[in-house]
Amino acid sequence: MFFLWVVLREDFSAITLVSGVLVSAACVVYAKRYIPLRPKMLEKIRLANLLFYPFRLVWEVYAAGFYMIKLIITRGAKAEIVDINLKLRNETLKILLAESITLTPGTIFLELEGHRMSVLWFRPKTTHQLSTEEMEQSIKGVLEDKLLKAEIR
């Protein structure tokens, strides 16, 4: 965090260095106190398999962004609340998927209950009804598959 602070400030003065140390320390203390990372949260997760997940998530966010631009320009979007089934069993990975879905343009996570997730989805207007599998694939994409590889069953 200190390194990032110095890079973003583009300054190597004493004030920047001291303030960087103080801000970084305050962030660490705050995170440790209010966002405790419990070892149980990371049980049954292969962390090495999540190493490239952020890069795939960024790719999916940009791809969905361009897709949403197309839908907006052509006025072809329709809002719908969809219940989707999850293959994930780990609660931490389910929450990670829910947050990833919310970060992706055109989808907003609403509720998670057991192995079902409710999502507000801006889908293309079509003349035919989409199947459940098509909707789930459009919403979850490959993100759930990547998280499944990290889950220890």
C-alpha positions as a printed NumPy array, in Angstrom:
array([[  0.   ,   0.   ,   0.   ],
       [  2.888,   2.309,   0.789],
       [  4.418,   1.743,  -2.641],
       [  1.079,   2.398,  -4.327],
       [  0.655,   5.595,  -2.303],
       [  4.043,   6.917,  -3.415],
       [  3.41 ,   5.999,  -7.051],
       [ -0.015,   7.661,  -7.085],
       [  1.307,  10.797,  -5.393],
       [  4.23 ,  10.963,  -7.864],
       [  6.343,  12.536,  -5.17 ],
       [  9.238,  11.309,  -3.035],
       [  9.283,  14.125,  -0.474],
       [  9.463,  13.441,   3.256],
       [  5.819,  14.451,   3.722],
       [  4.658,  11.967,   1.082],
       [  6.764,   9.152,   2.535],
       [  5.64 ,   9.771,   6.136],
       [  1.994,  10.197,   5.168],
       [  2.228,   7.024,   3.079],
       [  3.486,   5.038,   6.057],
       [  0.739,   6.479,   8.294],
       [ -2.072,   5.889,   5.798],
       [ -0.858,   2.336,   5.077],
       [ -0.615,   1.542,   8.785],
       [ -4.095,   2.963,   9.413],
       [ -5.516,   0.823,   6.579],
       [ -3.908,  -2.318,   7.984],
       [ -5.17 ,  -1.608,  11.516],
       [ -8.681,  -0.85 ,  10.234],
       [ -8.794,  -3.966,   8.059],
       [ -7.5  ,  -6.19 ,  10.839],
       [-10.039,  -4.845,  13.305],
       [-13.173,  -4.551,  11.17 ],
       [-12.575,  -7.05 ,   8.363],
       [-11.101, -10.058,  10.1  ],
       [ -9.872, -12.807,   7.812],
       [-10.707, -16.058,   9.525],
       [ -8.867, -19.2  ,   8.461],
       [-12.231, -20.975,   8.233],
       [-13.152, -18.632,   5.344],
       [-10.282, -20.041,   3.309],
       [-10.914, -23.69 ,   4.121],
       [-11.525, -25.906,   1.126],
       [-10.216, -23.285,  -1.326],
       [ -7.178, -23.745,  -3.541],
       [ -5.804, -20.205,  -3.437],
       [ -3.329, -20.937,  -6.237],
       [ -6.27 , -21.554,  -8.59 ],
       [ -7.586, -18.063,  -7.828],
       [ -4.34 , -16.385,  -8.855],
       [ -5.545, -15.444, -12.346],
       [ -9.22 , -14.969, -11.422],
       [ -8.929, -11.152, -11.1  ],
       [ -7.569, -10.927, -14.64 ],
       [-10.435, -13.007, -16.025],
       [-12.889, -10.881, -14.035],
       [-11.495,  -7.681, -15.562],
       [-11.838,  -9.274, -19.024],
       [-15.463, -10.215, -18.315],
       [-16.246,  -6.725, -16.975],
       [-14.963,  -5.077, -20.14 ],
       [-16.652,  -7.593, -22.437],
       [-19.977,  -7.118, -20.64 ],
       [-19.505,  -3.355, -20.75 ],
       [-19.175,  -3.332, -24.519],
       [-22.113,  -5.726, -24.815],
       [-24.251,  -3.409, -22.658],
       [-23.243,  -0.423, -24.799],
       [-24.521,  -2.323, -27.833],
       [-27.803,  -3.158, -26.079],
       [-28.301,   0.441, -24.967],
       [-27.545,   1.918, -28.39 ],
       [-29.894,  -0.492, -30.141],
       [-32.508,  -0.081, -27.375],
       [-32.603,  -3.819, -27.087],
       [-32.345,  -4.304, -23.321],
       [-35.009,  -5.69 , -21.036],
       [-34.708,  -5.895, -17.227],
       [-35.611,  -9.155, -15.578],
       [-35.062, -10.814, -12.199],
       [-33.631, -14.295, -12.663],
       [-33.072, -17.114, -10.169],
       [-30.012, -19.142, -11.05 ],
       [-28.632, -22.359,  -9.6  ],
       [-25.095, -22.489,  -8.3  ],
       [-22.726, -25.422,  -8.496],
       [-20.474, -23.908,  -5.816],
       [-20.717, -25.237,  -2.265],
       [-18.21 , -22.982,  -0.501],
       [-19.89 , -19.884,   0.968],
       [-16.83 , -17.681,   0.449],
       [-16.677, -18.578,  -3.237],
       [-20.42 , -18.004,  -3.596],
       [-19.99 , -14.508,  -2.196],
       [-17.017, -13.923,  -4.5  ],
       [-19.173, -14.96 ,  -7.459],
       [-22.019, -12.695,  -6.283],
       [-19.676,  -9.72 ,  -6.026],
       [-18.164, -10.555,  -9.409],
       [-21.629, -10.638, -10.969],
       [-22.41 ,  -7.234,  -9.471],
       [-19.168,  -5.801, -10.875],
       [-20.123,  -7.004, -14.336],
       [-22.212,  -4.407, -16.23 ],
       [-25.791,  -5.452, -16.84 ],
       [-26.125,  -7.674, -13.761],
       [-26.786,  -6.926, -10.105],
       [-26.733,  -9.563,  -7.381],
       [-29.879,  -9.409,  -5.228],
       [-30.072, -12.433,  -2.929],
       [-28.188, -15.598,  -2.111],
       [-30.002, -18.451,  -0.433],
       [-28.477, -21.916,  -0.373],
       [-27.587, -22.911,  -3.925],
       [-29.825, -20.287,  -5.553],
       [-28.981, -16.717,  -6.42 ],
       [-31.334, -13.963,  -7.556],
       [-29.92 , -11.502, -10.064],
       [-31.327,  -8.417, -11.763],
       [-30.275,  -8.89 , -15.367],
       [-30.507,  -6.596, -18.356],
       [-30.983,  -9.096, -21.117],
       [-31.469,  -8.683, -24.84 ],
       [-35.036,  -8.353, -26.067],
       [-35.773, -11.507, -28.01 ],
       [-38.824, -12.974, -29.604],
       [-38.21 , -16.375, -28.   ],
       [-38.034, -17.276, -24.325],
       [-34.504, -18.049, -23.163],
       [-33.95 , -21.365, -21.409],
       [-32.693, -21.472, -17.837],
       [-29.332, -22.798, -19.026],
       [-28.934, -19.929, -21.515],
       [-29.734, -17.355, -18.834],
       [-27.363, -18.952, -16.324],
       [-24.567, -19.088, -18.896],
       [-25.114, -15.45 , -19.839],
       [-25.064, -14.304, -16.224],
       [-22.372, -16.511, -14.688],
       [-20.305, -17.001, -17.813],
       [-17.007, -18.681, -17.089],
       [-16.615, -17.065, -13.673],
       [-18.311, -19.892, -11.803],
       [-16.226, -22.442, -13.708],
       [-13.039, -20.67 , -12.618],
       [-14.222, -20.653,  -9.002],
       [-15.199, -24.33 ,  -9.192],
       [-11.576, -25.153, -10.01 ],
       [-10.561, -23.429,  -6.76 ],
       [-13.113, -25.29 ,  -4.645],
       [-11.998, -28.395,  -2.771],
       [-14.94 , -30.779,  -2.55 ]])
